[in-house]
Amino acid sequence: MTSAEHSPAVWFPAVRAGSGTDAFTERLAKGLSARGIRTEITWLPLRAEYAPWTVPVPEVPSWASIVHVNSWLHPRFLPTDLPVISTLHCSVHDLALRPYKRPSQRLYHAGWIRRLEVANLCRADYVVAVSHYTAKAALEAFGPRKIEVIHNGVDTKRFRPVERVNPNQPFRLLYVGNWSRRKGVDLLSGIMQKLGEGFELLYTTDRGGAHVHYALPANCHALGRLSGRALVSAYQQADALLFPSRLEGLPLTVLEAMACGIPVIAAETSSLPEVVENGLTGLLCPPDDIGAISDAARRLAADVNQWRSLRKAARQDVEARFNMEMMIDRYLALYRRMSAEASLTSRVPKVSV
């Protein structure tokens, strides 16, 4: 069997959720296409998640040999005759998240999403988690199963630093992401009040407008919804990423900031210690500790040498461990393995009984 016969062709049926999982799918498909791998994304409306029976099942492309989905995709949309790989981006069943869920979220996650994921993962030929923490959380939630870990990657050519000698005055913090309690956005107001006029926070707004429900002090300024060059520029001109999230699978936001040479101030929880090395590429603080997070920002603003050192190390670490090409290499190797296994299975003669 030649390597050409094992060349995969990947179909991505995915729910358009307006989250980091969308960016993951788009960037992976684009990177594979650049390698000469045929890919296609079929976007399903958001209601395909909570009312899948109202969405027609899309036709599988005739050329596809691999189906790649996210673990929340309803099995209704999975073909029965092609190998499937399912990626776990985050485990909402983690008990650490329970105190921050609304009662309706608890019911939705336990009564619907859990059932959906169990069926999805049972159908999948391979399951991939984006971090070791997410893999561990999945094992606790769903029981023993083989899970491979492939860290998210970032395009280090697009997300890159600009030459800067000193931080801004006032010291500029940046928050990028949606506005949910899981992300720790309810802590932002207290942090910025404690930091005062020597600091400012620039933040992206929520896709659903949830940011308007949070009263922020005068040193906080909205940037709107950012993408493309505007997003890269926001990272490059910031002095540190403020990321008090309580639970992350493996956040693209943190990788993008580090690739732009931006130190990260984050909570020491879930997968974040896999990405941020405390004191080397960023500063990790106890979760929900407004005082500790504020003190970390002050220390960084007061020590220009440390700020410069963290900038350099953050960029180098992403290049070494989390660049997009490494992620694509690992997924491509997995696709090829799946194609070879599927080809071998199809060549095994059937035995009549």
Buried (B, 14 or more C-beta within 10 A) or exposed (E): EEEEEBBBBBBBBBBBBBBBBBBBBBBBBBBBEEEEBBBBBEBBEEEBBEEBEEBEBBEBBEEBBBBBBBBBBBBEBBBEEBBBBBBBBBBBBBEEBEEBBEEEBEEBBBEBBBEBBBBBBEBBBBBBBBBBBBBBBBBEBBEEEEBBBBBBBBBBEBBBBEEBEEBBEBBBBBBBBBBBBBBBBBBBBBBBBBBEEEBBBBBBBBEEEBBEEBEBBEBBEEBEEBEEEEBBEBBBBBBBBBBBBBBBBBBBBBBBBBBBBBBBBBBBBBBBBBBBBBEBBBBBBEBBBBEBBBBBBBEBBEEEEBBBBBBBBBBBBBBEBBBBBBBBBBBBEBBBBBBBBBEEEEEEEEEEE
